[in-house]
Amino acid sequence: MNIRTKASIWMVLLTVSGFILGGIVTYYFIPSGFSSPGRPPWSPRSEIRQAEGPAGGNAAKGADEKETETEKRNRFLNMWKEKLDLSQEQEEQFHLIFDAGHQKFIDASEASRERFAQIRIETDKEINKVLNPEQAAKYREIVEAHRIRREKEAGNQMKSGKGQGNK
């Protein structure tokens, strides 16, 4: 490997490391009151989340009580109602828009899961063409173990209320 190649690799590593370190420093060390007005309300550093407290406005609820999807949307709508001083008609329109948007997110999520499954199947077929029978069997074992672990992690997230499907 010549000196130019080594120097290029070191420059790339240095640049990537700088970006990572900058992100960490920004996230952990910039005061939360310094948030920019363009942050989305679901951002962990958002002023809305800061005002609600560390539990996302759910601090008063017991550990066994989980906020339903409807309660979350109503809380979100009430936050906008207060901040924007919405009329009753505007509040109803916001509610309809949020409901429609939520359904679009659900539909997009389902469509992307189906598309990802198709891509996985196609990729596995291509990979199996390259592997000998022994390698293909080992590949299937590894993929199956990964699938089981992923499903287990998704199940744990659903139980803890962190999953996307908690309604």
LOVEXVO-322737 format. One record per residue (C-alpha): residue number from 0; x negated, y, z; residue in one letter. Coordinates in Angstrom, 1 decimal, decimal comma. Layout:
i->NUM; X->X; Y->Y; Z->Z; aa->a
...
***
This chain:
i->0; X->0,0; Y->0,0; Z->0,0; aa->m
i->1; X->-1,5; Y->3,3; Z->-1,0; aa->n
i->2; X->-1,7; Y->6,4; Z->1,1; aa->i
i->3; X->1,1; Y->8,2; Z->-0,7; aa->r
i->4; X->3,6; Y->5,4; Z->-0,1; aa->t
i->5; X->2,6; Y->5,3; Z->3,6; aa->k
i->6; X->3,0; Y->9,0; Z->3,9; aa->a
i->7; X->6,4; Y->8,9; Z->2,2; aa->s
i->8; X->7,6; Y->6,1; Z->4,5; aa->i
i->9; X->6,5; Y->8,1; Z->7,6; aa->w
i->10; X->8,2; Y->11,2; Z->6,4; aa->m
i->11; X->11,5; Y->9,4; Z->5,9; aa->v
i->12; X->11,2; Y->7,8; Z->9,3; aa->l
i->13; X->10,4; Y->11,1; Z->10,9; aa->l
i->14; X->13,4; Y->12,8; Z->9,2; aa->t
i->15; X->15,8; Y->10,1; Z->10,2; aa->v
i->16; X->14,5; Y->10,1; Z->13,7; aa->s
i->17; X->15,0; Y->13,9; Z->13,8; aa->g
i->18; X->18,6; Y->13,6; Z->12,7; aa->f
i->19; X->19,4; Y->10,9; Z->15,3; aa->i
i->20; X->17,7; Y->12,8; Z->18,1; aa->l
i->21; X->19,4; Y->16,0; Z->17,0; aa->g
i->22; X->22,8; Y->14,3; Z->17,2; aa->g
i->23; X->22,1; Y->12,9; Z->20,6; aa->i
i->24; X->20,9; Y->16,2; Z->22,0; aa->v
i->25; X->23,9; Y->18,0; Z->20,5; aa->t
i->26; X->26,4; Y->15,6; Z->21,8; aa->y
i->27; X->25,0; Y->15,3; Z->25,4; aa->y
i->28; X->23,4; Y->18,6; Z->26,1; aa->f
i->29; X->25,4; Y->21,3; Z->24,4; aa->i
i->30; X->27,9; Y->22,7; Z->26,9; aa->p
i->31; X->31,5; Y->21,6; Z->26,2; aa->s
i->32; X->32,7; Y->25,2; Z->26,4; aa->g
i->33; X->30,5; Y->25,8; Z->23,3; aa->f
i->34; X->32,8; Y->23,8; Z->21,1; aa->s
i->35; X->33,5; Y->25,2; Z->17,6; aa->s
i->36; X->37,0; Y->26,1; Z->16,6; aa->p
i->37; X->36,9; Y->23,6; Z->13,7; aa->g
i->38; X->36,7; Y->20,5; Z->15,9; aa->r
i->39; X->39,6; Y->18,1; Z->15,5; aa->p
i->40; X->41,8; Y->17,7; Z->18,6; aa->p
i->41; X->40,8; Y->14,0; Z->18,9; aa->w
i->42; X->37,1; Y->14,8; Z->19,2; aa->s
i->43; X->35,7; Y->14,0; Z->22,6; aa->p
i->44; X->34,2; Y->17,5; Z->22,8; aa->r
i->45; X->37,5; Y->19,2; Z->21,8; aa->s
i->46; X->38,9; Y->22,0; Z->24,0; aa->e
i->47; X->42,2; Y->20,2; Z->24,0; aa->i
i->48; X->40,6; Y->17,0; Z->25,4; aa->r
i->49; X->38,6; Y->19,1; Z->27,9; aa->q
i->50; X->41,8; Y->20,7; Z->29,2; aa->a
i->51; X->43,5; Y->17,3; Z->29,6; aa->e
i->52; X->40,7; Y->15,9; Z->31,6; aa->g
i->53; X->38,5; Y->12,8; Z->31,1; aa->p
i->54; X->41,3; Y->10,4; Z->30,8; aa->a
i->55; X->42,9; Y->12,3; Z->27,9; aa->g
i->56; X->45,8; Y->13,7; Z->29,9; aa->g
i->57; X->46,6; Y->10,3; Z->31,3; aa->n
i->58; X->44,8; Y->10,8; Z->34,6; aa->a
i->59; X->47,9; Y->10,8; Z->36,7; aa->a
i->60; X->49,1; Y->7,4; Z->35,4; aa->k
i->61; X->48,1; Y->4,3; Z->37,3; aa->g
i->62; X->45,6; Y->1,8; Z->35,9; aa->a
i->63; X->48,4; Y->-0,6; Z->35,1; aa->d
i->64; X->50,5; Y->2,0; Z->33,2; aa->e
i->65; X->49,5; Y->2,5; Z->29,6; aa->k
i->66; X->50,7; Y->5,4; Z->27,6; aa->e
i->67; X->52,8; Y->4,3; Z->24,7; aa->t
i->68; X->52,3; Y->5,5; Z->21,2; aa->e
i->69; X->55,5; Y->7,5; Z->21,4; aa->t
i->70; X->54,4; Y->9,2; Z->24,7; aa->e
i->71; X->51,0; Y->10,1; Z->23,1; aa->k
i->72; X->52,7; Y->11,6; Z->20,1; aa->r
i->73; X->55,2; Y->13,5; Z->22,3; aa->n
i->74; X->52,3; Y->14,8; Z->24,4; aa->r
i->75; X->50,4; Y->15,8; Z->21,3; aa->f
i->76; X->53,5; Y->17,6; Z->19,9; aa->l
i->77; X->54,1; Y->19,4; Z->23,2; aa->n
i->78; X->50,5; Y->20,6; Z->23,2; aa->m
i->79; X->51,1; Y->22,1; Z->19,7; aa->w
i->80; X->54,5; Y->23,5; Z->20,8; aa->k
i->81; X->52,9; Y->25,4; Z->23,7; aa->e
i->82; X->49,8; Y->26,5; Z->21,8; aa->k
i->83; X->51,7; Y->27,7; Z->18,7; aa->l
i->84; X->54,9; Y->28,8; Z->20,5; aa->d
i->85; X->57,0; Y->26,8; Z->18,1; aa->l
i->86; X->60,7; Y->27,3; Z->17,7; aa->s
i->87; X->63,1; Y->24,4; Z->18,0; aa->q
i->88; X->63,4; Y->24,0; Z->14,2; aa->e
i->89; X->59,6; Y->24,1; Z->13,8; aa->q
i->90; X->59,2; Y->21,6; Z->16,6; aa->e
i->91; X->61,6; Y->19,2; Z->14,8; aa->e
i->92; X->59,7; Y->19,7; Z->11,5; aa->q
i->93; X->56,4; Y->19,0; Z->13,3; aa->f
i->94; X->57,9; Y->15,9; Z->14,8; aa->h
i->95; X->59,0; Y->14,6; Z->11,4; aa->l
i->96; X->55,6; Y->15,5; Z->9,8; aa->i
i->97; X->53,7; Y->13,7; Z->12,6; aa->f
i->98; X->55,9; Y->10,6; Z->12,3; aa->d
i->99; X->55,4; Y->10,5; Z->8,5; aa->a
i->100; X->51,7; Y->11,0; Z->8,9; aa->g
i->101; X->51,5; Y->8,3; Z->11,5; aa->h
i->102; X->53,3; Y->5,9; Z->9,1; aa->q
i->103; X->50,9; Y->6,8; Z->6,3; aa->k
i->104; X->47,9; Y->6,0; Z->8,6; aa->f
i->105; X->49,4; Y->2,6; Z->9,4; aa->i
i->106; X->50,1; Y->1,9; Z->5,7; aa->d
i->107; X->46,6; Y->2,9; Z->4,7; aa->a
i->108; X->45,1; Y->0,8; Z->7,5; aa->s
i->109; X->47,0; Y->-2,3; Z->6,4; aa->e
i->110; X->46,0; Y->-1,7; Z->2,8; aa->a
i->111; X->42,4; Y->-1,2; Z->3,7; aa->s
i->112; X->42,4; Y->-4,4; Z->5,7; aa->r
i->113; X->43,8; Y->-6,4; Z->2,8; aa->e
i->114; X->41,2; Y->-4,8; Z->0,4; aa->r
i->115; X->38,4; Y->-5,6; Z->2,9; aa->f
i->116; X->39,6; Y->-9,2; Z->3,0; aa->a
i->117; X->39,5; Y->-9,4; Z->-0,8; aa->q
i->118; X->36,0; Y->-8,0; Z->-0,9; aa->i
i->119; X->34,8; Y->-10,4; Z->1,8; aa->r
i->120; X->36,2; Y->-13,4; Z->-0,2; aa->i
i->121; X->34,6; Y->-12,1; Z->-3,5; aa->e
i->122; X->31,3; Y->-11,5; Z->-1,7; aa->t
i->123; X->31,3; Y->-15,0; Z->-0,1; aa->d
i->124; X->31,9; Y->-16,6; Z->-3,5; aa->k
i->125; X->29,0; Y->-14,7; Z->-5,0; aa->e
i->126; X->26,7; Y->-15,6; Z->-2,0; aa->i
i->127; X->27,7; Y->-19,3; Z->-2,2; aa->n
i->128; X->26,7; Y->-19,4; Z->-5,9; aa->k
i->129; X->23,1; Y->-18,5; Z->-4,8; aa->v
i->130; X->22,8; Y->-20,8; Z->-1,8; aa->l
i->131; X->22,1; Y->-24,6; Z->-1,9; aa->n
i->132; X->24,6; Y->-26,8; Z->0,0; aa->p
i->133; X->22,7; Y->-26,8; Z->3,2; aa->e
i->134; X->22,3; Y->-23,0; Z->3,2; aa->q
i->135; X->26,0; Y->-22,6; Z->2,3; aa->a
i->136; X->27,0; Y->-24,7; Z->5,3; aa->a
i->137; X->24,8; Y->-22,7; Z->7,6; aa->k
i->138; X->26,2; Y->-19,5; Z->6,1; aa->y
i->139; X->29,8; Y->-20,6; Z->6,7; aa->r
i->140; X->28,9; Y->-21,4; Z->10,4; aa->e
i->141; X->27,3; Y->-18,0; Z->10,9; aa->i
i->142; X->30,3; Y->-16,2; Z->9,2; aa->v
i->143; X->32,8; Y->-18,1; Z->11,3; aa->e
i->144; X->31,0; Y->-17,4; Z->14,5; aa->a
i->145; X->30,9; Y->-13,7; Z->13,6; aa->h
i->146; X->34,6; Y->-13,8; Z->12,8; aa->r
i->147; X->35,5; Y->-15,4; Z->16,1; aa->i
i->148; X->33,3; Y->-12,9; Z->18,0; aa->r
i->149; X->34,9; Y->-10,0; Z->16,1; aa->r
i->150; X->38,4; Y->-11,2; Z->16,9; aa->e
i->151; X->37,5; Y->-11,7; Z->20,5; aa->k
i->152; X->36,2; Y->-8,1; Z->20,7; aa->e
i->153; X->39,3; Y->-6,8; Z->19,0; aa->a
i->154; X->41,4; Y->-8,7; Z->21,5; aa->g
i->155; X->39,5; Y->-7,2; Z->24,4; aa->n
i->156; X->39,9; Y->-3,7; Z->22,9; aa->q
i->157; X->43,6; Y->-4,2; Z->22,5; aa->m
i->158; X->43,9; Y->-5,4; Z->26,2; aa->k
i->159; X->42,0; Y->-2,3; Z->27,4; aa->s
i->160; X->44,1; Y->0,0; Z->25,3; aa->g
i->161; X->41,3; Y->1,0; Z->23,0; aa->k
i->162; X->42,6; Y->-0,8; Z->19,9; aa->g
i->163; X->44,5; Y->0,8; Z->17,1; aa->q
i->164; X->47,5; Y->-1,4; Z->17,3; aa->g
i->165; X->48,7; Y->-0,5; Z->20,8; aa->n
i->166; X->52,2; Y->0,8; Z->20,4; aa->k
***
